[in-house]
Amino acid sequence: MSKPYISTCVYEKYQTKGQSILNVVQLGLGAIVGNLVGGKLIRLLGYEKGYLLMAGITTLLMYGWKLITGNVGKKS
């Protein structure tokens, strides 16, 4: 079993606190970057084209993941 990243950086008695802080930073950063990039895309492309672009990217990523994991043609 692999060790969580935080356990390699924080003393054992502070691991829960360290994991919580790491999660808050990652989730907060993801939300900020996602909102900024999404806003720029909507402003640049408009709503319809922006949503179509994101749907296409999501579909490609999903099929790429299925190819990498070897789940092509199998039902999830």
mmJSON file of the N, C-alpha and C atoms, coordinates in Angstrom:
{"data_MODEL":{"atom_site":{
"group_PDB":["ATOM","ATOM","ATOM","ATOM","ATOM","ATOM","ATOM","ATOM","ATOM","ATOM","ATOM","ATOM","ATOM","ATOM","ATOM","ATOM","ATOM","ATOM","ATOM","ATOM","ATOM","ATOM","ATOM","ATOM","ATOM","ATOM","ATOM","ATOM","ATOM","ATOM","ATOM","ATOM","ATOM","ATOM","ATOM","ATOM","ATOM","ATOM","ATOM","ATOM","ATOM","ATOM","ATOM","ATOM","ATOM","ATOM","ATOM","ATOM","ATOM","ATOM","ATOM","ATOM","ATOM","ATOM","ATOM","ATOM","ATOM","ATOM","ATOM","ATOM","ATOM","ATOM","ATOM","ATOM","ATOM","ATOM","ATOM","ATOM","ATOM","ATOM","ATOM","ATOM","ATOM","ATOM","ATOM","ATOM","ATOM","ATOM","ATOM","ATOM","ATOM","ATOM","ATOM","ATOM","ATOM","ATOM","ATOM","ATOM","ATOM","ATOM","ATOM","ATOM","ATOM","ATOM","ATOM","ATOM","ATOM","ATOM","ATOM","ATOM","ATOM","ATOM","ATOM","ATOM","ATOM","ATOM","ATOM","ATOM","ATOM","ATOM","ATOM","ATOM","ATOM","ATOM","ATOM","ATOM","ATOM","ATOM","ATOM","ATOM","ATOM","ATOM","ATOM","ATOM","ATOM","ATOM","ATOM","ATOM","ATOM","ATOM","ATOM","ATOM","ATOM","ATOM","ATOM","ATOM","ATOM","ATOM","ATOM","ATOM","ATOM","ATOM","ATOM","ATOM","ATOM","ATOM","ATOM","ATOM","ATOM","ATOM","ATOM","ATOM","ATOM","ATOM","ATOM","ATOM","ATOM","ATOM","ATOM","ATOM","ATOM","ATOM","ATOM","ATOM","ATOM","ATOM","ATOM","ATOM","ATOM","ATOM","ATOM","ATOM","ATOM","ATOM","ATOM","ATOM","ATOM","ATOM","ATOM","ATOM","ATOM","ATOM","ATOM","ATOM","ATOM","ATOM","ATOM","ATOM","ATOM","ATOM","ATOM","ATOM","ATOM","ATOM","ATOM","ATOM","ATOM","ATOM","ATOM","ATOM","ATOM","ATOM","ATOM","ATOM","ATOM","ATOM","ATOM","ATOM","ATOM","ATOM","ATOM","ATOM","ATOM","ATOM","ATOM","ATOM","ATOM","ATOM","ATOM","ATOM","ATOM","ATOM","ATOM","ATOM","ATOM","ATOM","ATOM","ATOM"],
"id":[1,2,3,4,5,6,7,8,9,10,11,12,13,14,15,16,17,18,19,20,21,22,23,24,25,26,27,28,29,30,31,32,33,34,35,36,37,38,39,40,41,42,43,44,45,46,47,48,49,50,51,52,53,54,55,56,57,58,59,60,61,62,63,64,65,66,67,68,69,70,71,72,73,74,75,76,77,78,79,80,81,82,83,84,85,86,87,88,89,90,91,92,93,94,95,96,97,98,99,100,101,102,103,104,105,106,107,108,109,110,111,112,113,114,115,116,117,118,119,120,121,122,123,124,125,126,127,128,129,130,131,132,133,134,135,136,137,138,139,140,141,142,143,144,145,146,147,148,149,150,151,152,153,154,155,156,157,158,159,160,161,162,163,164,165,166,167,168,169,170,171,172,173,174,175,176,177,178,179,180,181,182,183,184,185,186,187,188,189,190,191,192,193,194,195,196,197,198,199,200,201,202,203,204,205,206,207,208,209,210,211,212,213,214,215,216,217,218,219,220,221,222,223,224,225,226,227,228],
"type_symbol":["N","C","C","N","C","C","N","C","C","N","C","C","N","C","C","N","C","C","N","C","C","N","C","C","N","C","C","N","C","C","N","C","C","N","C","C","N","C","C","N","C","C","N","C","C","N","C","C","N","C","C","N","C","C","N","C","C","N","C","C","N","C","C","N","C","C","N","C","C","N","C","C","N","C","C","N","C","C","N","C","C","N","C","C","N","C","C","N","C","C","N","C","C","N","C","C","N","C","C","N","C","C","N","C","C","N","C","C","N","C","C","N","C","C","N","C","C","N","C","C","N","C","C","N","C","C","N","C","C","N","C","C","N","C","C","N","C","C","N","C","C","N","C","C","N","C","C","N","C","C","N","C","C","N","C","C","N","C","C","N","C","C","N","C","C","N","C","C","N","C","C","N","C","C","N","C","C","N","C","C","N","C","C","N","C","C","N","C","C","N","C","C","N","C","C","N","C","C","N","C","C","N","C","C","N","C","C","N","C","C","N","C","C","N","C","C","N","C","C","N","C","C","N","C","C","N","C","C"],
"label_atom_id":["N","CA","C","N","CA","C","N","CA","C","N","CA","C","N","CA","C","N","CA","C","N","CA","C","N","CA","C","N","CA","C","N","CA","C","N","CA","C","N","CA","C","N","CA","C","N","CA","C","N","CA","C","N","CA","C","N","CA","C","N","CA","C","N","CA","C","N","CA","C","N","CA","C","N","CA","C","N","CA","C","N","CA","C","N","CA","C","N","CA","C","N","CA","C","N","CA","C","N","CA","C","N","CA","C","N","CA","C","N","CA","C","N","CA","C","N","CA","C","N","CA","C","N","CA","C","N","CA","C","N","CA","C","N","CA","C","N","CA","C","N","CA","C","N","CA","C","N","CA","C","N","CA","C","N","CA","C","N","CA","C","N","CA","C","N","CA","C","N","CA","C","N","CA","C","N","CA","C","N","CA","C","N","CA","C","N","CA","C","N","CA","C","N","CA","C","N","CA","C","N","CA","C","N","CA","C","N","CA","C","N","CA","C","N","CA","C","N","CA","C","N","CA","C","N","CA","C","N","CA","C","N","CA","C","N","CA","C","N","CA","C","N","CA","C","N","CA","C","N","CA","C","N","CA","C","N","CA","C","N","CA","C","N","CA","C"],
"label_alt_id":[null,null,null,null,null,null,null,null,null,null,null,null,null,null,null,null,null,null,null,null,null,null,null,null,null,null,null,null,null,null,null,null,null,null,null,null,null,null,null,null,null,null,null,null,null,null,null,null,null,null,null,null,null,null,null,null,null,null,null,null,null,null,null,null,null,null,null,null,null,null,null,null,null,null,null,null,null,null,null,null,null,null,null,null,null,null,null,null,null,null,null,null,null,null,null,null,null,null,null,null,null,null,null,null,null,null,null,null,null,null,null,null,null,null,null,null,null,null,null,null,null,null,null,null,null,null,null,null,null,null,null,null,null,null,null,null,null,null,null,null,null,null,null,null,null,null,null,null,null,null,null,null,null,null,null,null,null,null,null,null,null,null,null,null,null,null,null,null,null,null,null,null,null,null,null,null,null,null,null,null,null,null,null,null,null,null,null,null,null,null,null,null,null,null,null,null,null,null,null,null,null,null,null,null,null,null,null,null,null,null,null,null,null,null,null,null,null,null,null,null,null,null,null,null,null,null,null,null],
"label_comp_id":["MET","MET","MET","SER","SER","SER","LYS","LYS","LYS","PRO","PRO","PRO","TYR","TYR","TYR","ILE","ILE","ILE","SER","SER","SER","THR","THR","THR","CYS","CYS","CYS","VAL","VAL","VAL","TYR","TYR","TYR","GLU","GLU","GLU","LYS","LYS","LYS","TYR","TYR","TYR","GLN","GLN","GLN","THR","THR","THR","LYS","LYS","LYS","GLY","GLY","GLY","GLN","GLN","GLN","SER","SER","SER","ILE","ILE","ILE","LEU","LEU","LEU","ASN","ASN","ASN","VAL","VAL","VAL","VAL","VAL","VAL","GLN","GLN","GLN","LEU","LEU","LEU","GLY","GLY","GLY","LEU","LEU","LEU","GLY","GLY","GLY","ALA","ALA","ALA","ILE","ILE","ILE","VAL","VAL","VAL","GLY","GLY","GLY","ASN","ASN","ASN","LEU","LEU","LEU","VAL","VAL","VAL","GLY","GLY","GLY","GLY","GLY","GLY","LYS","LYS","LYS","LEU","LEU","LEU","ILE","ILE","ILE","ARG","ARG","ARG","LEU","LEU","LEU","LEU","LEU","LEU","GLY","GLY","GLY","TYR","TYR","TYR","GLU","GLU","GLU","LYS","LYS","LYS","GLY","GLY","GLY","TYR","TYR","TYR","LEU","LEU","LEU","LEU","LEU","LEU","MET","MET","MET","ALA","ALA","ALA","GLY","GLY","GLY","ILE","ILE","ILE","THR","THR","THR","THR","THR","THR","LEU","LEU","LEU","LEU","LEU","LEU","MET","MET","MET","TYR","TYR","TYR","GLY","GLY","GLY","TRP","TRP","TRP","LYS","LYS","LYS","LEU","LEU","LEU","ILE","ILE","ILE","THR","THR","THR","GLY","GLY","GLY","ASN","ASN","ASN","VAL","VAL","VAL","GLY","GLY","GLY","LYS","LYS","LYS","LYS","LYS","LYS","SER","SER","SER"],
"label_asym_id":["A","A","A","A","A","A","A","A","A","A","A","A","A","A","A","A","A","A","A","A","A","A","A","A","A","A","A","A","A","A","A","A","A","A","A","A","A","A","A","A","A","A","A","A","A","A","A","A","A","A","A","A","A","A","A","A","A","A","A","A","A","A","A","A","A","A","A","A","A","A","A","A","A","A","A","A","A","A","A","A","A","A","A","A","A","A","A","A","A","A","A","A","A","A","A","A","A","A","A","A","A","A","A","A","A","A","A","A","A","A","A","A","A","A","A","A","A","A","A","A","A","A","A","A","A","A","A","A","A","A","A","A","A","A","A","A","A","A","A","A","A","A","A","A","A","A","A","A","A","A","A","A","A","A","A","A","A","A","A","A","A","A","A","A","A","A","A","A","A","A","A","A","A","A","A","A","A","A","A","A","A","A","A","A","A","A","A","A","A","A","A","A","A","A","A","A","A","A","A","A","A","A","A","A","A","A","A","A","A","A","A","A","A","A","A","A","A","A","A","A","A","A","A","A","A","A","A","A"],
"label_entity_id":["1","1","1","1","1","1","1","1","1","1","1","1","1","1","1","1","1","1","1","1","1","1","1","1","1","1","1","1","1","1","1","1","1","1","1","1","1","1","1","1","1","1","1","1","1","1","1","1","1","1","1","1","1","1","1","1","1","1","1","1","1","1","1","1","1","1","1","1","1","1","1","1","1","1","1","1","1","1","1","1","1","1","1","1","1","1","1","1","1","1","1","1","1","1","1","1","1","1","1","1","1","1","1","1","1","1","1","1","1","1","1","1","1","1","1","1","1","1","1","1","1","1","1","1","1","1","1","1","1","1","1","1","1","1","1","1","1","1","1","1","1","1","1","1","1","1","1","1","1","1","1","1","1","1","1","1","1","1","1","1","1","1","1","1","1","1","1","1","1","1","1","1","1","1","1","1","1","1","1","1","1","1","1","1","1","1","1","1","1","1","1","1","1","1","1","1","1","1","1","1","1","1","1","1","1","1","1","1","1","1","1","1","1","1","1","1","1","1","1","1","1","1","1","1","1","1","1","1"],
"label_seq_id":[1,1,1,2,2,2,3,3,3,4,4,4,5,5,5,6,6,6,7,7,7,8,8,8,9,9,9,10,10,10,11,11,11,12,12,12,13,13,13,14,14,14,15,15,15,16,16,16,17,17,17,18,18,18,19,19,19,20,20,20,21,21,21,22,22,22,23,23,23,24,24,24,25,25,25,26,26,26,27,27,27,28,28,28,29,29,29,30,30,30,31,31,31,32,32,32,33,33,33,34,34,34,35,35,35,36,36,36,37,37,37,38,38,38,39,39,39,40,40,40,41,41,41,42,42,42,43,43,43,44,44,44,45,45,45,46,46,46,47,47,47,48,48,48,49,49,49,50,50,50,51,51,51,52,52,52,53,53,53,54,54,54,55,55,55,56,56,56,57,57,57,58,58,58,59,59,59,60,60,60,61,61,61,62,62,62,63,63,63,64,64,64,65,65,65,66,66,66,67,67,67,68,68,68,69,69,69,70,70,70,71,71,71,72,72,72,73,73,73,74,74,74,75,75,75,76,76,76],
"pdbx_PDB_ins_code":[null,null,null,null,null,null,null,null,null,null,null,null,null,null,null,null,null,null,null,null,null,null,null,null,null,null,null,null,null,null,null,null,null,null,null,null,null,null,null,null,null,null,null,null,null,null,null,null,null,null,null,null,null,null,null,null,null,null,null,null,null,null,null,null,null,null,null,null,null,null,null,null,null,null,null,null,null,null,null,null,null,null,null,null,null,null,null,null,null,null,null,null,null,null,null,null,null,null,null,null,null,null,null,null,null,null,null,null,null,null,null,null,null,null,null,null,null,null,null,null,null,null,null,null,null,null,null,null,null,null,null,null,null,null,null,null,null,null,null,null,null,null,null,null,null,null,null,null,null,null,null,null,null,null,null,null,null,null,null,null,null,null,null,null,null,null,null,null,null,null,null,null,null,null,null,null,null,null,null,null,null,null,null,null,null,null,null,null,null,null,null,null,null,null,null,null,null,null,null,null,null,null,null,null,null,null,null,null,null,null,null,null,null,null,null,null,null,null,null,null,null,null,null,null,null,null,null,null],
"Cartn_x":[0.841,0.0,0.889,0.55,1.374,0.988,1.95,1.713,1.12,0.185,-0.318,0.82,0.743,1.796,2.061,1.009,1.16,1.971,1.906,2.639,4.145,4.591,6.021,6.524,5.595,5.975,5.674,4.84,4.336,4.561,4.871,4.986,3.68,3.795,2.638,1.477,1.774,0.68,-0.022,0.561,-0.05,-0.58,-0.645,-1.042,-2.48,-3.385,-4.781,-4.896,-4.239,-4.256,-3.579,-2.471,-1.762,-2.589,-3.282,-4.136,-5.286,-5.844,-6.939,-6.48,-5.326,-4.8,-4.489,-3.896,-3.602,-4.885,-5.926,-7.203,-7.814,-7.783,-8.348,-7.604,-6.282,-5.483,-5.771,-5.774,-5.998,-7.398,-8.41,-9.774,-9.984,-9.423,-9.556,-8.874,-7.662,-6.921,-7.638,-8.166,-8.899,-10.132,-10.846,-12.04,-11.688,-10.646,-10.238,-9.787,-8.902,-8.399,-9.537,-10.401,-11.525,-12.461,-12.758,-13.632,-12.979,-11.703,-11.009,-10.94,-10.531,-10.42,-11.797,-12.776,-14.135,-14.695,-14.459,-14.932,-14.289,-12.982,-12.291,-12.828,-13.075,-13.612,-14.999,-15.845,-17.199,-17.145,-16.282,-16.155,-15.62,-14.673,-14.043,-14.95,-15.57,-16.335,-17.844,-18.341,-19.781,-20.205,-21.426,-21.892,-21.993,-22.643,-22.881,-21.578,-20.694,-19.425,-18.537,-18.591,-17.821,-18.246,-19.566,-20.066,-19.754,-19.873,-19.542,-18.058,-17.198,-15.77,-15.494,-16.073,-15.842,-16.416,-17.553,-18.125,-17.183,-16.602,-15.659,-14.399,-13.859,-12.655,-12.94,-14.083,-14.451,-14.604,-15.239,-15.416,-14.071,-13.189,-11.858,-11.079,-11.134,-10.436,-11.006,-12.332,-12.963,-12.509,-12.525,-12.091,-10.592,-9.806,-8.379,-8.111,-8.858,-8.705,-9.087,-10.147,-10.558,-9.481,-8.828,-7.74,-6.547,-6.198,-5.043,-5.283,-6.488,-6.774,-7.204,-7.376,-7.741,-9.213,-10.055,-11.484,-12.278,-11.652,-12.347,-13.315,-14.55,-15.563,-16.209,-15.756,-16.345,-17.29,-18.355,-19.291,-18.737,-18.888,-18.366,-19.21],
"Cartn_y":[-1.181,0.0,1.247,2.198,3.408,4.402,5.239,6.243,7.492,8.132,9.411,10.432,11.348,12.348,13.107,13.477,14.335,13.639,12.324,11.611,11.679,12.038,12.188,13.586,14.522,15.926,16.438,15.738,16.255,15.207,15.663,14.738,13.98,12.783,11.893,12.533,13.244,13.803,14.977,15.518,16.635,16.217,14.915,14.468,14.849,14.738,15.101,16.578,17.403,18.85,19.172,18.511,18.727,18.329,17.196,16.744,17.717,18.227,19.197,20.473,20.968,22.192,21.954,20.804,20.473,20.431,19.807,19.734,21.106,21.952,23.3,24.082,24.003,24.723,24.188,22.865,22.294,22.603,22.426,22.687,24.167,25.018,26.451,26.907,26.414,26.763,26.261,25.053,24.497,25.313,25.754,26.566,27.922,28.538,29.851,29.761,28.804,28.65,28.258,27.35,26.933,28.082,28.92,30.07,31.09,31.343,32.307,31.824,30.569,30.017,29.904,29.437,29.333,30.676,31.695,33.037,33.575,33.342,33.789,33.062,31.735,30.97,31.455,31.694,32.161,33.533,34.403,35.74,35.646,34.738,34.603,33.901,32.788,31.949,32.139,32.643,32.674,31.405,31.404,30.28,28.976,29.004,27.757,27.1,27.86,27.292,26.884,27.632,27.282,25.945,25.749,24.472,23.327,23.572,22.523,22.156,23.15,22.885,22.037,22.398,21.637,20.225,20.075,18.735,17.882,18.483,17.758,17.364,18.294,17.995,16.884,16.963,15.94,14.579,14.54,13.278,12.689,13.532,13.037,12.517,13.23,12.77,11.449,11.309,10.069,8.879,9.05,7.956,7.704,8.758,8.579,7.775,8.08,7.339,5.875,5.627,4.244,3.502,4.192,3.552,3.235,4.177,3.991,2.855,2.794,1.779,0.448,0.4,-0.85,-1.221,-0.25,-0.519,-0.227,-0.22,0.108,-1.01,-0.65,-1.628,-2.361,-2.137,-2.782,-1.815,-2.341,-1.504,-1.261,-0.025,0.332,-0.255],
"Cartn_z":[0.0,0.0,0.0,-0.845,-0.927,0.168,0.549,1.582,0.95,1.621,1.115,1.082,0.142,-0.027,1.264,1.943,3.122,4.217,4.28,5.337,5.14,3.951,3.708,4.046,4.284,4.504,5.904,6.651,7.927,9.016,10.225,11.35,11.539,12.063,12.189,12.95,14.017,14.822,14.12,13.052,12.312,10.939,10.654,9.326,8.974,9.913,9.635,9.305,10.086,9.837,8.502,8.232,6.97,5.768,5.864,4.769,4.548,5.633,5.521,4.824,5.218,4.593,3.119,2.797,1.404,0.58,1.101,0.383,0.167,1.17,1.047,-0.036,-0.027,-1.026,-2.422,-2.588,-3.912,-4.432,-3.6,-4.037,-4.314,-3.481,-3.689,-4.961,-5.19,-6.397,-7.646,-7.581,-8.716,-9.054,-8.039,-8.259,-8.861,-8.348,-8.857,-10.311,-10.598,-11.965,-12.915,-12.472,-13.308,-13.643,-12.661,-12.911,-13.826,-13.646,-14.503,-15.955,-16.134,-17.491,-18.129,-17.368,-17.904,-18.31,-17.494,-17.825,-19.091,-19.238,-20.455,-21.688,-21.552,-22.687,-23.082,-22.098,-22.389,-23.067,-22.563,-23.157,-24.588,-24.823,-26.134,-27.14,-26.716,-27.651,-27.577,-26.473,-26.254,-25.528,-25.023,-24.213,-24.991,-26.144,-26.877,-27.317,-27.938,-28.399,-27.227,-26.128,-24.942,-24.363,-24.247,-23.732,-24.684,-25.991,-26.958,-26.892,-26.744,-26.606,-25.377,-24.245,-23.018,-23.118,-23.78,-23.979,-24.834,-25.86,-26.715,-25.962,-25.184,-24.393,-23.393,-22.711,-21.731,-22.39,-23.555,-24.275,-24.682,-25.222,-25.608,-24.408,-23.29,-22.087,-21.584,-21.651,-21.192,-22.047,-23.374,-24.243,-24.126,-23.933,-23.71,-22.45,-21.386,-20.131,-20.322,-21.073,-21.333,-22.122,-23.059,-23.808,-22.914,-22.059,-21.173,-20.178,-19.624,-18.609,-19.206,-20.512,-21.161,-21.036,-20.803,-20.651,-21.903,-23.063,-24.298,-24.636,-24.916,-25.302,-24.153,-22.926,-21.746,-21.075,-20.555,-19.791,-18.409,-17.945,-16.612,-15.522],
"occupancy":[1.0,1.0,1.0,1.0,1.0,1.0,1.0,1.0,1.0,1.0,1.0,1.0,1.0,1.0,1.0,1.0,1.0,1.0,1.0,1.0,1.0,1.0,1.0,1.0,1.0,1.0,1.0,1.0,1.0,1.0,1.0,1.0,1.0,1.0,1.0,1.0,1.0,1.0,1.0,1.0,1.0,1.0,1.0,1.0,1.0,1.0,1.0,1.0,1.0,1.0,1.0,1.0,1.0,1.0,1.0,1.0,1.0,1.0,1.0,1.0,1.0,1.0,1.0,1.0,1.0,1.0,1.0,1.0,1.0,1.0,1.0,1.0,1.0,1.0,1.0,1.0,1.0,1.0,1.0,1.0,1.0,1.0,1.0,1.0,1.0,1.0,1.0,1.0,1.0,1.0,1.0,1.0,1.0,1.0,1.0,1.0,1.0,1.0,1.0,1.0,1.0,1.0,1.0,1.0,1.0,1.0,1.0,1.0,1.0,1.0,1.0,1.0,1.0,1.0,1.0,1.0,1.0,1.0,1.0,1.0,1.0,1.0,1.0,1.0,1.0,1.0,1.0,1.0,1.0,1.0,1.0,1.0,1.0,1.0,1.0,1.0,1.0,1.0,1.0,1.0,1.0,1.0,1.0,1.0,1.0,1.0,1.0,1.0,1.0,1.0,1.0,1.0,1.0,1.0,1.0,1.0,1.0,1.0,1.0,1.0,1.0,1.0,1.0,1.0,1.0,1.0,1.0,1.0,1.0,1.0,1.0,1.0,1.0,1.0,1.0,1.0,1.0,1.0,1.0,1.0,1.0,1.0,1.0,1.0,1.0,1.0,1.0,1.0,1.0,1.0,1.0,1.0,1.0,1.0,1.0,1.0,1.0,1.0,1.0,1.0,1.0,1.0,1.0,1.0,1.0,1.0,1.0,1.0,1.0,1.0,1.0,1.0,1.0,1.0,1.0,1.0,1.0,1.0,1.0,1.0,1.0,1.0,1.0,1.0,1.0,1.0,1.0,1.0],
"B_iso_or_equiv":[0.0,0.0,0.0,0.0,0.0,0.0,0.0,0.0,0.0,0.0,0.0,0.0,0.0,0.0,0.0,0.0,0.0,0.0,0.0,0.0,0.0,0.0,0.0,0.0,0.0,0.0,0.0,0.0,0.0,0.0,0.0,0.0,0.0,0.0,0.0,0.0,0.0,0.0,0.0,0.0,0.0,0.0,0.0,0.0,0.0,0.0,0.0,0.0,0.0,0.0,0.0,0.0,0.0,0.0,0.0,0.0,0.0,0.0,0.0,0.0,0.0,0.0,0.0,0.0,0.0,0.0,0.0,0.0,0.0,0.0,0.0,0.0,0.0,0.0,0.0,0.0,0.0,0.0,0.0,0.0,0.0,0.0,0.0,0.0,0.0,0.0,0.0,0.0,0.0,0.0,0.0,0.0,0.0,0.0,0.0,0.0,0.0,0.0,0.0,0.0,0.0,0.0,0.0,0.0,0.0,0.0,0.0,0.0,0.0,0.0,0.0,0.0,0.0,0.0,0.0,0.0,0.0,0.0,0.0,0.0,0.0,0.0,0.0,0.0,0.0,0.0,0.0,0.0,0.0,0.0,0.0,0.0,0.0,0.0,0.0,0.0,0.0,0.0,0.0,0.0,0.0,0.0,0.0,0.0,0.0,0.0,0.0,0.0,0.0,0.0,0.0,0.0,0.0,0.0,0.0,0.0,0.0,0.0,0.0,0.0,0.0,0.0,0.0,0.0,0.0,0.0,0.0,0.0,0.0,0.0,0.0,0.0,0.0,0.0,0.0,0.0,0.0,0.0,0.0,0.0,0.0,0.0,0.0,0.0,0.0,0.0,0.0,0.0,0.0,0.0,0.0,0.0,0.0,0.0,0.0,0.0,0.0,0.0,0.0,0.0,0.0,0.0,0.0,0.0,0.0,0.0,0.0,0.0,0.0,0.0,0.0,0.0,0.0,0.0,0.0,0.0,0.0,0.0,0.0,0.0,0.0,0.0,0.0,0.0,0.0,0.0,0.0,0.0],
"pdbx_formal_charge":[null,null,null,null,null,null,null,null,null,null,null,null,null,null,null,null,null,null,null,null,null,null,null,null,null,null,null,null,null,null,null,null,null,null,null,null,null,null,null,null,null,null,null,null,null,null,null,null,null,null,null,null,null,null,null,null,null,null,null,null,null,null,null,null,null,null,null,null,null,null,null,null,null,null,null,null,null,null,null,null,null,null,null,null,null,null,null,null,null,null,null,null,null,null,null,null,null,null,null,null,null,null,null,null,null,null,null,null,null,null,null,null,null,null,null,null,null,null,null,null,null,null,null,null,null,null,null,null,null,null,null,null,null,null,null,null,null,null,null,null,null,null,null,null,null,null,null,null,null,null,null,null,null,null,null,null,null,null,null,null,null,null,null,null,null,null,null,null,null,null,null,null,null,null,null,null,null,null,null,null,null,null,null,null,null,null,null,null,null,null,null,null,null,null,null,null,null,null,null,null,null,null,null,null,null,null,null,null,null,null,null,null,null,null,null,null,null,null,null,null,null,null,null,null,null,null,null,null],
"auth_seq_id":[1,1,1,2,2,2,3,3,3,4,4,4,5,5,5,6,6,6,7,7,7,8,8,8,9,9,9,10,10,10,11,11,11,12,12,12,13,13,13,14,14,14,15,15,15,16,16,16,17,17,17,18,18,18,19,19,19,20,20,20,21,21,21,22,22,22,23,23,23,24,24,24,25,25,25,26,26,26,27,27,27,28,28,28,29,29,29,30,30,30,31,31,31,32,32,32,33,33,33,34,34,34,35,35,35,36,36,36,37,37,37,38,38,38,39,39,39,40,40,40,41,41,41,42,42,42,43,43,43,44,44,44,45,45,45,46,46,46,47,47,47,48,48,48,49,49,49,50,50,50,51,51,51,52,52,52,53,53,53,54,54,54,55,55,55,56,56,56,57,57,57,58,58,58,59,59,59,60,60,60,61,61,61,62,62,62,63,63,63,64,64,64,65,65,65,66,66,66,67,67,67,68,68,68,69,69,69,70,70,70,71,71,71,72,72,72,73,73,73,74,74,74,75,75,75,76,76,76],
"auth_comp_id":["MET","MET","MET","SER","SER","SER","LYS","LYS","LYS","PRO","PRO","PRO","TYR","TYR","TYR","ILE","ILE","ILE","SER","SER","SER","THR","THR","THR","CYS","CYS","CYS","VAL","VAL","VAL","TYR","TYR","TYR","GLU","GLU","GLU","LYS","LYS","LYS","TYR","TYR","TYR","GLN","GLN","GLN","THR","THR","THR","LYS","LYS","LYS","GLY","GLY","GLY","GLN","GLN","GLN","SER","SER","SER","ILE","ILE","ILE","LEU","LEU","LEU","ASN","ASN","ASN","VAL","VAL","VAL","VAL","VAL","VAL","GLN","GLN","GLN","LEU","LEU","LEU","GLY","GLY","GLY","LEU","LEU","LEU","GLY","GLY","GLY","ALA","ALA","ALA","ILE","ILE","ILE","VAL","VAL","VAL","GLY","GLY","GLY","ASN","ASN","ASN","LEU","LEU","LEU","VAL","VAL","VAL","GLY","GLY","GLY","GLY","GLY","GLY","LYS","LYS","LYS","LEU","LEU","LEU","ILE","ILE","ILE","ARG","ARG","ARG","LEU","LEU","LEU","LEU","LEU","LEU","GLY","GLY","GLY","TYR","TYR","TYR","GLU","GLU","GLU","LYS","LYS","LYS","GLY","GLY","GLY","TYR","TYR","TYR","LEU","LEU","LEU","LEU","LEU","LEU","MET","MET","MET","ALA","ALA","ALA","GLY","GLY","GLY","ILE","ILE","ILE","THR","THR","THR","THR","THR","THR","LEU","LEU","LEU","LEU","LEU","LEU","MET","MET","MET","TYR","TYR","TYR","GLY","GLY","GLY","TRP","TRP","TRP","LYS","LYS","LYS","LEU","LEU","LEU","ILE","ILE","ILE","THR","THR","THR","GLY","GLY","GLY","ASN","ASN","ASN","VAL","VAL","VAL","GLY","GLY","GLY","LYS","LYS","LYS","LYS","LYS","LYS","SER","SER","SER"],
"auth_asym_id":["A","A","A","A","A","A","A","A","A","A","A","A","A","A","A","A","A","A","A","A","A","A","A","A","A","A","A","A","A","A","A","A","A","A","A","A","A","A","A","A","A","A","A","A","A","A","A","A","A","A","A","A","A","A","A","A","A","A","A","A","A","A","A","A","A","A","A","A","A","A","A","A","A","A","A","A","A","A","A","A","A","A","A","A","A","A","A","A","A","A","A","A","A","A","A","A","A","A","A","A","A","A","A","A","A","A","A","A","A","A","A","A","A","A","A","A","A","A","A","A","A","A","A","A","A","A","A","A","A","A","A","A","A","A","A","A","A","A","A","A","A","A","A","A","A","A","A","A","A","A","A","A","A","A","A","A","A","A","A","A","A","A","A","A","A","A","A","A","A","A","A","A","A","A","A","A","A","A","A","A","A","A","A","A","A","A","A","A","A","A","A","A","A","A","A","A","A","A","A","A","A","A","A","A","A","A","A","A","A","A","A","A","A","A","A","A","A","A","A","A","A","A","A","A","A","A","A","A"],
"auth_atom_id":["N","CA","C","N","CA","C","N","CA","C","N","CA","C","N","CA","C","N","CA","C","N","CA","C","N","CA","C","N","CA","C","N","CA","C","N","CA","C","N","CA","C","N","CA","C","N","CA","C","N","CA","C","N","CA","C","N","CA","C","N","CA","C","N","CA","C","N","CA","C","N","CA","C","N","CA","C","N","CA","C","N","CA","C","N","CA","C","N","CA","C","N","CA","C","N","CA","C","N","CA","C","N","CA","C","N","CA","C","N","CA","C","N","CA","C","N","CA","C","N","CA","C","N","CA","C","N","CA","C","N","CA","C","N","CA","C","N","CA","C","N","CA","C","N","CA","C","N","CA","C","N","CA","C","N","CA","C","N","CA","C","N","CA","C","N","CA","C","N","CA","C","N","CA","C","N","CA","C","N","CA","C","N","CA","C","N","CA","C","N","CA","C","N","CA","C","N","CA","C","N","CA","C","N","CA","C","N","CA","C","N","CA","C","N","CA","C","N","CA","C","N","CA","C","N","CA","C","N","CA","C","N","CA","C","N","CA","C","N","CA","C","N","CA","C","N","CA","C","N","CA","C","N","CA","C","N","CA","C","N","CA","C","N","CA","C"],
"pdbx_PDB_model_num":[1,1,1,1,1,1,1,1,1,1,1,1,1,1,1,1,1,1,1,1,1,1,1,1,1,1,1,1,1,1,1,1,1,1,1,1,1,1,1,1,1,1,1,1,1,1,1,1,1,1,1,1,1,1,1,1,1,1,1,1,1,1,1,1,1,1,1,1,1,1,1,1,1,1,1,1,1,1,1,1,1,1,1,1,1,1,1,1,1,1,1,1,1,1,1,1,1,1,1,1,1,1,1,1,1,1,1,1,1,1,1,1,1,1,1,1,1,1,1,1,1,1,1,1,1,1,1,1,1,1,1,1,1,1,1,1,1,1,1,1,1,1,1,1,1,1,1,1,1,1,1,1,1,1,1,1,1,1,1,1,1,1,1,1,1,1,1,1,1,1,1,1,1,1,1,1,1,1,1,1,1,1,1,1,1,1,1,1,1,1,1,1,1,1,1,1,1,1,1,1,1,1,1,1,1,1,1,1,1,1,1,1,1,1,1,1,1,1,1,1,1,1,1,1,1,1,1,1]
}}}
